[in-house]
Structure formats: structure tokens, C-alpha cells
């Protein structure tokens, strides 16, 4: 049986950046349902957060 947690090297992230940390926050039920409907919910969230961080740096 495969490891349910996955391996960071399989997540499409940069090789020099390991996905070792976890982040938890609250969302609405509707947001959770929309995110869960995505093909790869964790990657979708990582990309959305990174995009927001990048935009914040530009200000």
C-alpha cells in the first residue's frame, strides 16, 4: 500500500525546497468543498498561497 502522506519530491516543488512544514487554518464550508473538488487540492493551496505572497512582496 502506498504511503498516504506522499513524498515531497513527488509534489512538483523545486528540488531544493522540501515540504516539511504543515499549516492549518479555517475556511468556510463552501471554500473547503471547492478546494476538495480540485484535481490536486494541496498543490492548489500551495500555489494560491505562493501567488498571494508574491503579490504582497510587489507592494
N, C-alpha and C positions, 0 to 999 in steps of 0.2 A: 504494500500500500504506500502511495507517495506521501511525502511529508506535507501535511496540510498548510503549514506556515510558509512553505516555499523557500526558495533560495534567493537572496538578494541579487545574485548575478543573473537571474532569470527575469528580472523586472525591467530590463531595458535602461537602467540608470548608468551613469558614467562609471567606468571600471574603478576609478579612484575614490568613489564615494559609496561607502557601504550603508545599507539601510538597516541601522542598528537601533534606532530610537523609535518609540511609539508616541503618538499624540492622540488625545481623546478630547472630544468636545461635543456639545449638544447641538442638535439641529431639529427642525420641525419634522413631523411625520411625513409630510409631503416631500421635503428635501431628501429624506432618507430613502423613500420609495423611488424617487427619480435617480438617485445615485446608484442604488442597488440594481436598477434596470440597465445600467451601462454594461458594456462587454467586460470591462476591467475596472471595477469601482475603485480599488486602491490607487491604481495608476491615474485615473481620472482626478481623484482628490489631490494627489501629489502635484499633478500638472496645474490644477487650478490654484493651489496654494503658491506654487512657484511663480506663476504668472502674476498673482497679486503682489508678491514680494518684489518682483522685478519692476512692476509699475510703481510701487511705493518708493523704490530707490530713485526713479527718474524724477520725482517731485522735488 
